[in-house]
Amino acid sequence: MSDIRMLPFERAVTATFVSAVQLSPDGKRIAYVTTPASKEGEHPVSTLWLIDADGETPRRMMASECADGNPSWSPDGRWLAFTSDRLDRGKPQAYVLQLDGGEAIRLTDASGGIGDVSWSPDGRRLAFTARDGETDDHRQRKDERRDWKVVDEDVKLTSLWILDAPDVPATLQPDDLPEARRISPEGLNIGPGGTPAFDWSPDGTAIATVATPNPKAHYLFAPDLVVISLDGELTNLGNFEGLLSVPRFSPNGSTIGFIGCETVMPSLYCLRTIPAGGGESRVAIPGFEGSFLGFGWLPDGDRMVALTEERQSHLLRIVDPESRDLSNAIGDLPAGASGFGAPPPSVSKDGTRVAFTRGDATSLPDVWVADLGGDARRLTDLNPWVRDYDFGETREARWTSFDGMEIEGLLILPVGYQVGHRYPTLLHIHGGSCGAFNMELFANWHDWGQFMAQRGYAVLLPNPRGSSGRGSEFLCEIVGCYGEPDFQDLMTGIDWLIAEGIADPDQLVVGGWSGGGFLTNWAITHTNGFKAAVSGAGISNWVSFQGTADVRSVFDRYLNPVVEDPETHWRLSPIRYIRDATTPTLILYGEADERVPVTQGYELYEGLRARGVETQLVAYPRQPHGIQERKHQLDLLERVVNWYDRHLGRENV
């Protein structure tokens, strides 16, 4: 392995990713936002860029080392609105920038910071979401050490606001900002928890968004779809499970499109439409054997451009909800588009051009542009250093599971793979469970495939039942039995890889994060075939999880409400079978994780110790469900690789 050009962890955790892409109204320029793979300090950093669609050199819009993002073009294309926390880190405000020269001008002073900003269709107004800030009373109580917390009281909500766009923003004084007016009702939380958070109606008289009584994820997974007029009148179009992104008006304002559940959780990623004035919603493509991840309307108002996940690839499609037809949106784009963490596609006002991000199995996502029906062009080269390293070949994999169902996934072969030679093999399990492995470069804190391939491992990346990319029925295959048939899908994949002469049956390891952590916990309590395991942020006890996690309502749909059916929760809890565990297990958590609290790790850790099984629990301070800080990501990667190598006796290989 001395001749292999190995990717250093230090290089991987400083990779550059794209978090937003916005085409100008005329389709000639693209605003995009880059962010590093990890953060060095307390607050994240992101950078706003501008590039011509013909591929000229990108131009950095600001030099500040802060979080600039959420770009929104004015209708005439002369101004760019965006958010930035340059004034007070961690509390973004709305700014506008004239693109033919000048400084960014601040428009807001929201005490809790804002989340998203967008121009009205006529360019006369801007709307933004703002979170409640800390009150003077609360600050005083903190100073006096009277700052006890009563759960579900004094919750900070996000509201929807509008302001008139100043005629000459450059004349604004820092203490004389435009007057903003809240239009969402008091006591209501606005937005799907991300950006973009809302969409203007074409006539500029109303805004579509989602609303919940509380920002907890428990509510965000089943929000109300609402339309709010500029006078503050709210029309509730219904409650929709799985509506996790912004709803969008059709160009004539008569229809709203959104992505939610086909029925109830977990039948996610279904593209639907509903009359903007209220009525029955309609599934755009019934029986679609894939998942919709993002979309934008075309000017005719009858069709959409959508980003789909189909099997192990992401594709751009033209969707006609009326005829329920699906076709390719662009021409010669190689199969296997990356979409992990990618923003939705952006469509020009005339509907002739689309901007998006794309990567593949050996490159990280870049900004691309294409004329509809034409070939795509890559505009950026954000991580050219990836070409300096050797990566294992990534293949699609298919095998037959225990009941005859065909299961798919990916296989990364070891660098320098030789036919007929057996290799140590990592079974790497994705999270979700409603996620999937797609053709992308697996080399970050969360995805270890190429790191292991460079060290002589084969890596199986299965998409078992319960995964996205194969339609609602496949997603719902694990309802009431999460961990049972999908575990068999994983193990039959290993059997297939052994039968293919690739995996060494005596050199198997397993691991994953979140849902992958849960299935790792299930694996070590149901088989002794793995020599080592890494369980990241995994559930070990469904009963206690449902009493401590922030997504109780989601897993009520998978396992029935725990107050009504604790037996199912206990039957599917790995901790119930801990007496059978023998696999040395490294357990990793973010200490501030609300999605899968670190207490789940302590239950597994103490259970393994009680059985005399080698184990180690590492909790990363300040980290939520995803590990964000650079030094923590580095530590995690080093621990994962060392744990596997040591238990396979490969420290000196």
C-alpha positions as CSV (number, residue, x, y, z in Angstrom):
1,M,0.0,0.0,0.0
2,S,3.1,2.3,0.1
3,D,2.5,3.2,-3.6
4,I,-1.1,4.2,-3.1
5,R,-1.8,7.9,-3.1
6,M,-3.9,8.1,0.1
7,L,-6.2,10.9,0.9
8,P,-5.2,12.5,4.2
9,F,-8.0,13.1,6.7
10,E,-6.8,16.6,7.1
11,R,-7.4,17.3,3.4
12,A,-10.8,15.6,3.4
13,V,-12.2,17.6,6.3
14,T,-11.4,20.9,4.5
15,A,-13.2,20.0,1.3
16,T,-15.5,22.7,-0.2
17,F,-19.2,22.0,-0.7
18,V,-22.0,24.0,-2.4
19,S,-24.9,24.9,-0.2
20,A,-27.0,27.1,-2.5
21,V,-27.3,27.7,-6.3
22,Q,-29.5,30.5,-7.8
23,L,-29.7,31.4,-11.5
24,S,-30.3,35.0,-12.4
25,P,-33.7,35.7,-13.9
26,D,-32.2,36.0,-17.4
27,G,-30.2,32.7,-16.9
28,K,-26.9,34.4,-17.6
29,R,-25.3,34.4,-14.1
30,I,-25.3,32.1,-11.2
31,A,-25.0,33.0,-7.5
32,Y,-23.8,30.1,-5.4
33,V,-22.6,29.6,-1.8
34,T,-19.6,27.5,-0.7
35,T,-19.0,26.1,2.8
36,P,-16.1,24.0,4.2
37,A,-16.8,20.4,5.2
38,S,-16.0,21.3,8.9
39,K,-15.8,24.4,11.0
40,E,-12.7,25.5,12.9
41,G,-14.3,28.0,15.4
42,E,-17.6,28.5,17.2
43,H,-19.5,29.6,14.1
44,P,-19.6,28.2,10.5
45,V,-18.2,30.1,7.6
46,S,-19.8,30.3,4.1
47,T,-18.9,32.4,1.0
48,L,-21.1,33.9,-1.7
49,W,-19.8,33.7,-5.3
50,L,-21.0,34.8,-8.7
51,I,-20.2,33.1,-12.0
52,D,-21.3,33.7,-15.6
53,A,-23.2,30.7,-17.1
54,D,-20.7,30.7,-20.0
55,G,-18.0,29.6,-17.5
56,E,-16.0,32.7,-16.8
57,T,-13.8,32.8,-13.7
58,P,-15.9,32.9,-10.5
59,R,-16.0,36.1,-8.5
60,R,-16.1,36.2,-4.7
61,M,-18.7,38.7,-3.7
62,M,-17.5,39.6,-0.2
63,A,-14.2,39.2,1.6
64,S,-15.6,38.8,5.1
65,E,-14.8,35.5,7.0
66,C,-18.4,35.0,8.2
67,A,-21.5,33.1,7.1
68,D,-22.9,34.7,3.9
69,G,-25.6,32.8,2.2
70,N,-29.2,32.4,1.0
71,P,-28.9,34.5,-2.2
72,S,-32.0,35.9,-3.9
73,W,-32.0,37.8,-7.2
74,S,-34.1,40.9,-7.6
75,P,-36.5,40.5,-10.6
76,D,-34.5,42.9,-12.8
77,G,-31.2,41.0,-11.9
78,R,-29.5,44.2,-10.7
79,W,-29.5,43.4,-7.0
80,L,-28.8,40.4,-4.8
81,A,-30.3,39.9,-1.4
82,F,-28.6,37.6,1.0
83,T,-28.0,36.8,4.7
84,S,-24.9,37.4,6.6
85,D,-23.8,37.3,10.3
86,R,-20.9,39.7,9.8
87,L,-22.3,42.2,12.3
88,D,-23.0,39.6,15.1
89,R,-21.7,36.1,14.5
90,G,-24.5,33.5,14.8
91,K,-27.2,36.1,14.1
92,P,-27.6,36.6,10.4
93,Q,-29.3,39.7,9.0
94,A,-30.6,40.6,5.5
95,Y,-28.4,42.5,3.1
96,V,-28.7,43.7,-0.5
97,L,-25.8,44.2,-2.9
98,Q,-25.9,46.1,-6.2
99,L,-24.1,43.9,-8.7
100,D,-22.6,46.7,-10.8
101,G,-20.6,48.0,-7.8
102,G,-20.9,49.1,-4.2
103,E,-20.9,47.7,-0.7
104,A,-23.5,45.3,0.9
105,I,-26.2,47.3,2.7
106,R,-27.9,45.9,5.8
107,L,-31.7,45.9,5.9
108,T,-32.6,44.2,9.2
109,D,-31.7,44.1,12.9
110,A,-33.6,41.0,14.1
111,S,-32.5,40.2,17.6
112,G,-32.6,36.5,17.0
113,G,-31.2,36.6,13.5
114,I,-33.0,35.7,10.3
115,G,-33.1,32.5,8.3
116,D,-34.1,33.3,4.7
117,V,-34.8,36.4,2.5
118,S,-36.5,36.7,-0.8
119,W,-37.6,39.5,-3.2
120,S,-41.2,39.9,-4.2
121,P,-42.0,39.3,-7.9
122,D,-42.3,43.0,-8.6
123,G,-39.1,43.9,-6.7
124,R,-40.9,46.3,-4.3
125,R,-40.7,44.2,-1.2
126,L,-38.5,41.7,0.6
127,A,-39.8,38.9,2.9
128,F,-37.7,37.2,5.5
129,T,-38.0,34.8,8.4
130,A,-36.8,35.8,11.8
131,R,-36.4,33.9,15.1
132,D,-37.4,35.3,18.4
133,G,-34.5,36.8,20.3
134,E,-33.6,36.8,23.9
135,T,-35.7,39.1,26.0
136,D,-34.4,41.7,28.5
137,D,-36.2,39.7,31.3
138,H,-34.4,36.5,30.3
139,R,-31.0,38.2,30.2
140,Q,-31.7,39.6,33.7
141,R,-32.7,36.2,35.0
142,K,-29.5,34.7,33.6
143,D,-27.4,37.4,35.3
144,E,-29.3,36.7,38.6
145,R,-28.9,32.9,38.3
146,R,-32.7,32.5,38.1
147,D,-32.6,31.0,34.6
148,W,-34.3,27.7,35.2
149,K,-36.0,26.1,32.2
150,V,-39.6,24.9,32.0
151,V,-39.9,22.4,29.1
152,D,-42.0,23.7,26.2
153,E,-42.3,27.1,27.8
154,D,-40.6,30.3,26.4
155,V,-40.0,28.5,23.1
156,K,-38.3,30.6,20.5
157,L,-40.5,30.7,17.3
158,T,-39.7,31.8,13.8
159,S,-42.0,34.4,12.2
160,L,-42.5,35.7,8.6
161,W,-41.9,39.4,8.0
162,I,-41.9,41.8,5.1
163,L,-40.4,45.2,4.4
164,D,-40.5,47.7,1.6
165,A,-37.3,47.6,-0.5
166,P,-35.6,51.0,-0.3
167,D,-35.3,52.9,-3.6
168,V,-31.7,53.7,-2.9
169,P,-30.3,51.2,-0.4
170,A,-26.9,52.9,-0.3
171,T,-28.5,55.9,1.4
172,L,-29.6,53.9,4.4
173,Q,-28.1,54.7,7.7
174,P,-27.2,52.0,10.2
175,D,-29.7,53.3,12.7
176,D,-32.4,54.1,10.1
177,L,-33.3,50.7,8.7
178,P,-36.5,50.0,6.7
179,E,-39.5,49.2,9.0
180,A,-40.4,45.6,8.9
181,R,-43.9,44.2,9.6
182,R,-44.7,40.7,10.8
183,I,-47.4,39.0,8.8
184,S,-47.5,35.5,10.3
185,P,-49.9,35.1,13.3
186,E,-48.4,35.3,16.8
187,G,-47.7,31.9,18.4
188,L,-47.0,30.1,15.1
189,N,-43.7,28.8,13.9
190,I,-42.9,29.4,10.2
191,G,-40.7,27.4,7.9
192,P,-39.6,23.8,7.3
193,G,-36.5,24.3,9.4
194,G,-34.2,25.1,6.4
195,T,-33.8,27.4,3.5
196,P,-35.6,28.4,1.4
197,A,-38.4,28.7,3.9
198,F,-41.2,30.3,1.8
199,D,-42.3,31.2,-1.7
200,W,-44.0,34.3,-3.1
201,S,-47.2,34.1,-5.1
202,P,-46.6,35.4,-8.7
203,D,-48.8,38.5,-8.1
204,G,-46.8,39.3,-4.9
205,T,-49.9,39.3,-2.6
206,A,-49.3,36.2,-0.6
207,I,-46.6,33.7,0.5
208,A,-46.7,29.9,0.8
209,T,-44.9,28.2,3.6
210,V,-45.3,25.6,6.3
211,A,-46.4,26.2,9.9
212,T,-46.2,24.4,13.2
213,P,-47.0,25.3,16.8
214,N,-43.5,24.6,17.8
215,P,-40.0,24.3,16.1
216,K,-39.4,20.9,17.6
217,A,-38.7,18.2,14.9
218,H,-41.7,16.3,16.4
219,Y,-43.9,19.0,14.7
220,L,-41.7,19.7,11.7
221,F,-42.2,16.3,10.3
222,A,-46.0,16.9,10.0
223,P,-46.6,20.7,9.3
224,D,-49.5,22.6,8.0
225,L,-49.2,23.9,4.5
226,V,-50.4,27.6,4.7
227,V,-50.7,30.6,2.5
228,I,-50.3,34.0,4.2
229,S,-51.5,37.2,2.6
230,L,-49.5,40.5,3.1
231,D,-52.4,41.6,5.3
232,G,-51.7,38.6,7.6
233,E,-54.7,36.5,6.6
234,L,-53.8,32.8,6.8
235,T,-55.3,30.0,4.7
236,N,-54.6,26.5,5.9
237,L,-54.4,24.0,3.1
238,G,-54.0,21.0,5.3
239,N,-51.6,19.0,7.4
240,F,-49.1,17.0,5.4
241,E,-46.6,14.5,6.9
242,G,-43.1,14.6,5.5
243,L,-43.5,18.1,4.0
244,L,-39.9,19.0,4.8
245,S,-39.1,21.6,2.1
246,V,-40.6,24.8,0.8
247,P,-43.9,24.6,-1.2
248,R,-43.9,26.5,-4.5
249,F,-46.5,28.4,-6.5
250,S,-47.1,27.6,-10.1
251,P,-46.4,30.6,-12.4
252,N,-50.1,31.6,-12.7
253,G,-50.6,31.2,-8.9
254,S,-53.4,28.6,-9.2
255,T,-51.4,25.6,-7.9
256,I,-48.9,24.9,-5.2
257,G,-46.4,22.0,-5.6
258,F,-44.7,20.4,-2.7
259,I,-42.8,17.2,-1.7
260,G,-44.3,15.2,1.2
261,C,-45.6,11.7,2.0
262,E,-47.7,9.7,-0.5
263,T,-49.9,8.7,2.4
264,V,-48.3,8.8,5.9
265,M,-44.7,8.4,7.2
266,P,-42.5,6.9,6.0
267,S,-43.9,7.1,2.4
268,L,-41.7,10.1,1.8
269,Y,-40.4,12.1,-1.2
270,C,-43.6,12.2,-3.1
271,L,-44.3,15.1,-5.5
272,R,-47.8,16.5,-5.0
273,T,-49.9,19.5,-6.2
274,I,-52.8,21.3,-4.5
275,P,-55.0,24.2,-5.6
276,A,-53.7,27.4,-4.0
277,G,-57.1,28.3,-2.8
278,G,-57.6,24.9,-1.1
279,G,-58.9,21.5,-2.1
280,E,-57.6,18.0,-2.6
281,S,-54.0,17.4,-3.1
282,R,-52.9,15.1,-6.0
283,V,-49.9,12.8,-6.5
284,A,-47.9,14.0,-9.5
285,I,-46.5,10.6,-10.6
286,P,-48.4,7.7,-8.9
287,G,-46.4,4.6,-8.4
288,F,-43.1,6.3,-9.1
289,E,-40.3,3.9,-8.2
290,G,-38.0,6.7,-7.0
291,S,-37.9,9.7,-4.8
292,F,-38.3,13.4,-5.5
293,L,-35.7,15.6,-3.7
294,G,-36.4,19.1,-5.2
295,F,-38.2,20.9,-8.0
296,G,-39.0,24.2,-9.7
297,W,-41.9,25.2,-12.0
298,L,-41.4,25.9,-15.7
299,P,-43.0,29.1,-17.1
300,D,-45.9,27.2,-18.8
301,G,-47.2,26.3,-15.4
302,D,-47.9,22.8,-16.5
303,R,-44.5,21.2,-16.0
304,M,-41.7,21.1,-13.4
305,V,-38.0,20.4,-13.4
306,A,-37.3,17.9,-10.6
307,L,-34.3,16.4,-9.0
308,T,-35.0,12.7,-8.5
309,E,-33.3,9.8,-6.8
310,E,-33.7,6.6,-8.8
311,R,-31.9,3.6,-7.5
312,Q,-28.3,4.6,-6.9
313,S,-28.3,7.8,-9.1
314,H,-29.7,11.3,-9.0
315,L,-31.3,12.6,-12.2
316,L,-32.9,15.8,-13.5
317,R,-36.4,15.2,-14.9
318,I,-39.3,17.1,-16.5
319,V,-42.5,16.3,-14.7
320,D,-46.0,16.9,-16.1
321,P,-48.4,16.4,-13.2
322,E,-51.5,16.6,-15.5
323,S,-50.5,13.9,-17.9
324,R,-48.4,12.2,-15.1
325,D,-45.5,12.0,-17.5
326,L,-41.8,11.9,-16.6
327,S,-38.9,12.6,-19.1
328,N,-35.3,13.6,-19.0
329,A,-34.6,17.3,-18.5
330,I,-31.1,17.5,-20.0
331,G,-29.0,15.6,-22.5
332,D,-25.6,14.0,-22.1
333,L,-25.1,13.9,-18.4
334,P,-23.2,10.8,-17.2
335,A,-25.2,8.5,-14.9
336,G,-24.4,8.6,-11.2
337,A,-25.0,12.2,-10.2
338,S,-24.1,13.0,-6.7
339,G,-26.8,14.6,-4.5
340,F,-25.8,14.2,-0.9
341,G,-26.5,17.5,0.7
342,A,-27.0,19.1,-2.7
343,P,-29.3,22.1,-3.1
344,P,-32.4,21.8,-5.3
345,P,-32.0,22.8,-9.0
346,S,-32.6,26.5,-10.0
347,V,-34.5,27.3,-13.2
348,S,-34.2,30.6,-15.2
349,K,-37.3,32.7,-15.5
350,D,-37.9,31.8,-19.1
351,G,-37.5,28.1,-18.3
352,T,-34.8,27.4,-20.8
353,R,-31.8,26.9,-18.4
354,V,-31.2,25.0,-15.2
355,A,-28.3,25.2,-12.7
356,F,-27.5,22.4,-10.2
357,T,-24.7,20.6,-8.5
358,R,-23.1,17.4,-9.5
359,G,-20.3,15.1,-8.5
360,D,-19.6,11.4,-9.0
361,A,-17.7,8.5,-7.4
362,T,-14.3,10.2,-7.7
363,S,-15.2,13.9,-7.5
364,L,-17.0,16.2,-5.1
365,P,-20.0,18.3,-6.3
366,D,-19.4,21.3,-8.5
367,V,-21.8,23.9,-10.0
368,W,-23.2,22.8,-13.4
369,V,-25.5,24.5,-15.9
370,A,-27.5,23.1,-18.8
371,D,-30.1,24.3,-21.3
372,L,-33.2,22.1,-21.0
373,G,-32.8,19.3,-23.5
374,G,-29.1,20.1,-24.0
375,D,-25.9,18.9,-22.5
376,A,-24.6,20.0,-19.2
377,R,-21.4,22.1,-18.6
378,R,-19.4,22.1,-15.4
379,L,-18.6,25.7,-14.3
380,T,-16.5,25.3,-11.2
381,D,-13.6,23.1,-10.0
382,L,-13.9,23.5,-6.3
383,N,-11.8,20.6,-5.1
384,P,-9.2,19.9,-7.8
385,W,-7.0,18.2,-5.2
386,V,-9.2,15.0,-5.4
387,R,-7.4,14.1,-8.6
388,D,-4.2,13.7,-6.6
389,Y,-5.4,10.6,-4.8
390,D,-6.2,7.0,-5.7
391,F,-9.8,5.8,-5.2
392,G,-11.3,2.4,-5.3
393,E,-13.6,1.5,-8.3
394,T,-17.3,2.0,-7.3
395,R,-19.7,-0.4,-8.9
396,E,-23.5,-1.0,-8.6
397,A,-24.3,-4.1,-6.7
398,R,-27.4,-6.4,-6.8
399,W,-28.3,-9.5,-5.0
400,T,-31.3,-11.6,-4.0
401,S,-32.5,-11.3,-0.4
402,F,-34.0,-14.1,1.8
403,D,-37.5,-13.7,0.4
404,G,-36.6,-13.3,-3.3
405,M,-36.6,-9.5,-3.3
406,E,-33.8,-7.9,-5.3
407,I,-31.7,-5.6,-3.2
408,E,-29.3,-3.0,-4.6
409,G,-26.4,-0.9,-3.4
410,L,-22.8,0.0,-4.2
411,L,-19.6,-1.8,-3.9
412,I,-16.2,0.0,-3.6
413,L,-13.4,-2.3,-4.5
414,P,-10.0,-2.0,-2.8
415,V,-7.5,0.2,-4.5
416,G,-5.4,-2.2,-6.6
417,Y,-8.1,-4.8,-6.6
418,Q,-7.1,-8.2,-8.1
419,V,-9.7,-10.7,-9.3
420,G,-9.6,-13.9,-7.3
421,H,-8.1,-12.3,-4.2
422,R,-10.3,-12.0,-1.1
423,Y,-10.3,-8.8,1.0
424,P,-11.3,-7.6,4.4
425,T,-14.7,-6.1,4.0
426,L,-16.7,-3.3,5.6
427,L,-20.5,-3.5,5.6
428,H,-21.2,0.2,5.8
429,I,-24.9,1.0,6.6
430,H,-26.6,4.3,5.7
431,G,-28.7,6.4,8.0
432,G,-32.3,7.3,7.8
433,S,-33.6,4.7,7.5
434,C,-35.1,6.7,4.6
435,G,-31.8,7.5,3.0
436,A,-29.7,5.8,0.3
437,F,-26.2,5.5,-0.9
438,N,-25.7,7.1,-4.3
439,M,-22.8,7.4,-6.7
440,E,-20.6,9.9,-5.0
441,L,-17.2,10.2,-3.4
442,F,-17.3,8.5,0.0
443,A,-14.6,10.3,1.8
444,N,-15.7,12.4,4.8
445,W,-16.3,12.0,8.5
446,H,-19.7,10.3,7.9
447,D,-18.8,8.1,4.9
448,W,-15.6,6.1,5.2
449,G,-15.7,4.0,2.1
450,Q,-12.8,5.4,0.1
451,F,-10.6,5.7,3.2
452,M,-11.1,2.0,3.8
453,A,-10.6,1.1,0.1
454,Q,-7.3,2.9,0.2
455,R,-6.3,0.6,3.1
456,G,-7.1,-2.6,1.3
457,Y,-10.8,-3.1,2.2
458,A,-13.8,-3.9,0.0
459,V,-16.8,-1.8,1.1
460,L,-20.4,-2.9,0.6
461,L,-22.9,0.0,0.7
462,P,-26.4,-1.6,0.7
463,N,-29.7,0.1,0.1
464,P,-32.0,-2.3,2.0
465,R,-35.7,-2.1,2.1
466,G,-36.7,1.1,3.9
467,S,-34.3,3.1,1.7
468,S,-35.3,5.9,-0.6
469,G,-34.9,5.8,-4.4
470,R,-37.3,2.9,-5.0
471,G,-40.7,4.3,-4.3
472,S,-43.1,4.5,-1.3
473,E,-43.8,0.8,-1.1
474,F,-40.1,0.0,-0.6
475,L,-39.8,2.8,2.0
476,C,-42.6,1.3,4.0
477,E,-41.4,-2.3,3.9
478,I,-39.9,-2.0,7.4
479,V,-43.0,-0.5,9.2
480,G,-43.6,-2.6,12.3
481,C,-40.4,-4.6,11.7
482,Y,-37.5,-2.1,11.4
483,G,-34.3,-4.1,11.9
484,E,-35.7,-7.5,10.8
485,P,-36.1,-7.8,7.0
486,D,-33.6,-5.0,6.3
487,F,-31.0,-6.8,8.4
488,Q,-31.5,-9.9,6.3
489,D,-31.0,-7.7,3.2
490,L,-27.7,-6.6,4.6
491,M,-26.5,-10.1,5.5
492,T,-27.5,-11.6,2.2
493,G,-25.5,-8.9,0.6
494,I,-22.4,-10.1,2.6
495,D,-23.2,-13.7,1.6
496,W,-23.3,-12.6,-2.1
497,L,-20.0,-10.8,-1.8
498,I,-18.4,-13.9,-0.2
499,A,-19.8,-16.0,-3.0
500,E,-18.4,-13.6,-5.6
501,G,-14.9,-14.3,-4.1
502,I,-14.4,-10.8,-3.0
503,A,-15.1,-10.7,0.8
504,D,-13.0,-12.7,3.2
505,P,-15.6,-14.3,5.6
506,D,-13.1,-14.2,8.4
507,Q,-12.3,-10.5,7.9
508,L,-15.7,-8.8,8.2
509,V,-16.4,-5.5,10.0
510,V,-19.6,-3.4,10.2
511,G,-20.5,0.2,10.9
512,G,-22.8,3.2,10.2
513,W,-24.3,6.4,11.6
514,S,-27.8,7.2,12.9
515,G,-30.1,4.6,11.3
516,G,-26.8,2.8,10.2
517,G,-25.8,2.9,13.9
518,F,-29.1,1.3,14.9
519,L,-28.6,-1.5,12.4
520,T,-25.0,-1.9,13.5
521,N,-26.3,-2.4,17.1
522,W,-28.8,-4.9,15.7
523,A,-26.0,-6.7,13.9
524,I,-23.7,-7.1,16.9
525,T,-26.6,-8.5,18.9
526,H,-27.8,-11.0,16.2
527,T,-24.6,-12.3,14.7
528,N,-21.0,-13.0,15.8
529,G,-19.7,-12.9,12.2
530,F,-18.1,-9.4,12.5
531,K,-14.7,-8.9,14.0
532,A,-15.3,-5.2,14.9
533,A,-18.1,-2.6,14.8
534,V,-18.4,1.1,14.8
535,S,-21.8,2.4,16.0
536,G,-22.4,6.1,15.4
537,A,-25.4,7.9,16.9
538,G,-27.4,4.6,16.9
539,I,-30.6,3.7,18.8
540,S,-30.1,0.9,21.2
541,N,-33.4,1.0,23.1
542,W,-36.5,2.1,21.3
543,V,-38.6,2.5,24.5
544,S,-36.2,4.9,26.2
545,F,-35.4,6.6,22.8
546,Q,-39.1,7.5,22.3
547,G,-39.0,9.3,25.7
548,T,-35.9,11.3,25.0
549,A,-35.6,12.0,21.2
550,D,-37.0,14.9,19.3
551,V,-38.7,12.8,16.6
552,R,-41.2,10.7,18.6
553,S,-44.0,11.2,16.0
554,V,-41.9,9.9,13.2
555,F,-41.2,6.6,14.8
556,D,-44.7,6.3,16.0
557,R,-45.4,5.6,12.3
558,Y,-42.7,3.0,12.1
559,L,-43.4,1.1,15.3
560,N,-46.9,2.3,16.5
561,P,-47.2,4.8,19.4
562,V,-45.0,3.6,22.2
563,V,-47.7,4.2,24.8
564,E,-49.9,1.8,22.9
565,D,-47.4,-0.8,21.7
566,P,-44.3,-0.9,23.9
567,E,-43.9,-4.6,23.1
568,T,-43.0,-3.9,19.4
569,H,-40.5,-1.2,20.6
570,W,-38.9,-3.7,23.0
571,R,-38.8,-6.5,20.5
572,L,-36.9,-4.4,18.0
573,S,-34.5,-2.9,20.6
574,P,-30.9,-4.2,20.2
575,I,-30.3,-3.8,24.0
576,R,-32.8,-6.6,24.6
577,Y,-30.4,-9.0,22.9
578,I,-27.2,-7.6,24.5
579,R,-26.4,-11.0,26.2
580,D,-25.6,-12.4,22.7
581,A,-23.1,-9.7,21.7
582,T,-19.4,-10.5,21.4
583,T,-18.2,-8.0,18.8
584,P,-15.7,-5.3,19.9
585,T,-17.7,-2.1,19.4
586,L,-16.6,1.6,19.1
587,I,-19.5,3.9,20.0
588,L,-19.6,7.5,18.8
589,Y,-22.0,10.3,19.6
590,G,-22.4,14.1,19.5
591,E,-22.9,15.1,23.1
592,A,-25.6,17.6,22.2
593,D,-27.5,15.3,19.9
594,E,-31.3,15.7,20.3
595,R,-32.1,13.4,17.4
596,V,-30.5,10.3,19.0
597,P,-29.5,11.3,22.5
598,V,-26.1,10.2,23.8
599,T,-27.9,8.2,26.5
600,Q,-28.6,5.6,23.8
601,G,-24.8,5.1,23.6
602,Y,-24.4,4.8,27.3
603,E,-27.0,2.0,27.4
604,L,-25.1,0.1,24.7
605,Y,-21.8,0.8,26.3
606,E,-22.8,-0.4,29.8
607,G,-24.6,-3.4,28.3
608,L,-21.5,-4.5,26.4
609,R,-19.2,-3.9,29.4
610,A,-21.5,-6.0,31.6
611,R,-21.1,-8.8,29.1
612,G,-17.3,-8.4,29.0
613,V,-17.2,-7.2,25.4
614,E,-14.5,-4.8,24.4
615,T,-16.0,-1.4,23.9
616,Q,-15.3,2.3,23.9
617,L,-17.7,5.3,24.0
618,V,-16.6,8.7,22.6
619,A,-18.9,11.7,23.1
620,Y,-18.0,14.9,21.2
621,P,-18.8,18.0,23.1
622,R,-21.1,20.6,21.6
623,Q,-21.9,18.4,18.6
624,P,-25.4,17.7,17.4
625,H,-26.5,14.7,15.3
626,G,-23.8,15.5,12.8
627,I,-20.2,16.1,13.8
628,Q,-19.3,19.6,12.7
629,E,-16.0,20.7,14.3
630,R,-12.8,20.0,12.4
631,K,-10.8,18.5,15.2
632,H,-13.7,16.2,16.1
633,Q,-14.0,15.0,12.6
634,L,-10.3,14.2,12.4
635,D,-10.5,12.3,15.7
636,L,-13.5,10.3,14.6
637,L,-11.8,9.2,11.3
638,E,-8.6,8.2,13.0
639,R,-10.6,6.2,15.6
640,V,-12.7,4.4,13.0
641,V,-9.8,3.3,10.9
642,N,-7.7,2.3,13.8
643,W,-10.5,0.3,15.4
644,Y,-11.1,-1.7,12.3
645,D,-7.4,-2.2,11.6
646,R,-6.5,-3.2,15.1
647,H,-9.2,-5.8,15.4
648,L,-8.3,-7.4,12.1
649,G,-4.6,-7.4,13.0
650,R,-3.8,-4.9,10.2
651,E,-2.0,-2.1,12.1
652,N,1.2,-2.7,10.1
653,V,-0.3,-3.5,6.7
